Amino acid sequence: MNKHVKNVASETTDLSRRSFLVGAAASGLVLGYAGVPGIGEALAAPSNFEPSVWYAIAPDGLVTVTCGKADMGQHIASTMAQIVCEELGAKWSDMRVNLASNDPKFNDPVLGAQITGGSWSTMMNFDAMSRAGAAGRMALTEGAAAAMGVPASELVVRDSMIVHAKSKKQMSFAEIVKSGKATKTFTPDELKAIKLKTPDQYTMIGVSVPQLDIPSKTNGTAKYGIDVMLPGMAYGAVVTPPVRFGATVKSVDDSAAKKVPGFIKAVTLDDKTQTTSGWVVAVASTYANAKKAAAALKIAYDGGPNAKVSSETLLDEAKRLQKLEDSGQFFVKDGDPNAAFGTAAKVLEAEYTTSINIHAPMEPMNATAEFKGDILHIYSGNQFATRSGAIAAGAAGIDPKFVVMHQMWLGGGFGRRLDADMMIPAVQAAKAIGKPVKVIYTRENDMTMDFSRPLTYQKVKAGVDGDGKLVALSHDVVSAWPTARWGIPDFLTPSVDKKGPLDSFTVNGADFFYTVPNHHVRAIKNELAHNATPSGQLRSVAPGWTFWAVESMIDEIAAAAGKDPAQFRIALLDGKGKNDGGAQRLRNTLLAAMGLSGYGTKQLPKGEGMGVACVSSQERATASWTACVAHVAVAPSGEVTVKKLTVATDVGTQVHPDNIRAQVEGAALWGLSLAMYEKATLKDGGIEQTNFDSYTPLRMSQMPEVAVAVIANGEKATGVGEPAVTVVAPAIGNAIFNASGARVRALPITAEAVKGAMKA
């Protein structure tokens, strides 16, 4: 699905409703970028050598790499710099990083729209950034050769120096840039023709160098969106309605708010993009006073069509839709499962559910908006600059070419900052009062108005033959369609039954690498959930729920066939047909996790068990290979203690080993949190959980031991930020069964559910 990312900027359409966003992205953002205060000023120097739009070398030899991806703590800016540094031949101490704006020059024809998600960043940027670095090295080498009067072929580049061994002449990058001799440019075809280093030649890739963003983030100089300060700036505090979406404001009484010192105005949002609904923002001279004014506003609402919707009604509707033979579209349609079920020796059916889940990044959503004449400046951290600029333009009622996005460091994102709702109150408040306005969500705003992971319902049916071999599997996935909400056609996938596009980001992972001759996957849009709980992309996206169903059912099938679940998987990963290559890599990760954990080699105490799962997140075209063995203890009360998670992942080429391990560990713990502790519920149209006292992610006291095995085999780099999220829940569920005989099919897993299943 790489083409879906690349083509966003080329989409053309009108500016109505949801398609507005696509048209805004397509129109181009033609303004120059003033630069985020405090970072990347060196790029403005006219004497810089810029071999690529993605980096520049200053006359002092410092190399500033511009990262077109959002950095939310995963150090992707440093990773991009490390990839460039490898081929450029620079000293790591000379490297710096800068964050890209929405300047159209950063809408790269190869890298596509500026979007950060799907564990795509490294895998999609590695080749292009490598070629950019190599082009710079070649240009510098030619410049040095001209200056020294020696053949370029006799020069060696290392640690920001270019050396001619025979004559002992040498020049630093700084000297070459100052000389103006580096002038070579490359056409796209010439870039493609560059011969890059092979893994055995790497000196930087695969080394855990110091992350470039750590010093500024630890000494306080790194600027996050929440840190932005502008002259004359006011502050906005939002008042969100009791209904997640669909409410409208009937009236606003600001008489009490006018008594708050510094109160300026209450602005009722008129959001033509329909990202928000029923919001009011109180503007005051300080944030504290804005919050006081917001609390003092008396607002009357019309709750709208979703005012009585609950989690139960969403689930009931999902079950109703699944039973309709003509609902949804097919994502996979191989063979004839129904016919195979008719001749199968055994048929199993199961229902799997996941709850609404909230992103809750530590830095609450925020944005600062300032109009300078006809130009709108937005300061915020976001994961989708192409779309966010369009949303800001829609909120202001202006052409997107008059929007300048100032990208900031992100204090967490996890998919939440793919959406840009925080920009709407800032833009409309700034327009209303004629001053810059910074809007900061409270934790309560952030949780109740999150673009959450959707509630999902999945029905899986499987058939095995007389030898216990899986011969058929049908899988229905019912949920809101987060990506369809964006209104960007290129992010949708044509259905195999020709019934129209579907949101593949709700079913990715269900097209697994197991060999099953008869396999159907149906994607069904729950329109009620889609409207009442506008959903977004939460770390791991669809594989976070599809693999919960797939990997749980594979275990159930193995148990019914009387086979070890790990060996059952290995037999299915035979690499036949379309699964060639991918299945083998996935099998290897499973074997590695089994070996590291000691699966099947030791006797466990009563009430303890190990469970396995292996996944190919995200999409088949951009798969990452990950396996997990979970070790749990189950008490008679049903209480589950996760003792250890062993995760193996095949990353192809590892850029920064320490960062990869940190990413995998963090992802595994996020997966544990979703599996055991996190749940949001909808009642009367609104999210009930408002803070961390009622929405309860994993606590430090609940941490298990985590062991990680990284397989680096020199293949193309894969993503590591999300895959381990998807593999943990089914591994835990399967371990619970092996420890207690209890089969759980709903997330999060509760003691009550386990105890009930133990009695069943």
Summary of the structure (lengths in Angstrom):
residues: 760
radius of gyration: 26.9
end to end distance: 42.9
largest distance: 85.0
contacts: 2878
relative contact order: 0.12
helix: 37%
strand: 24%
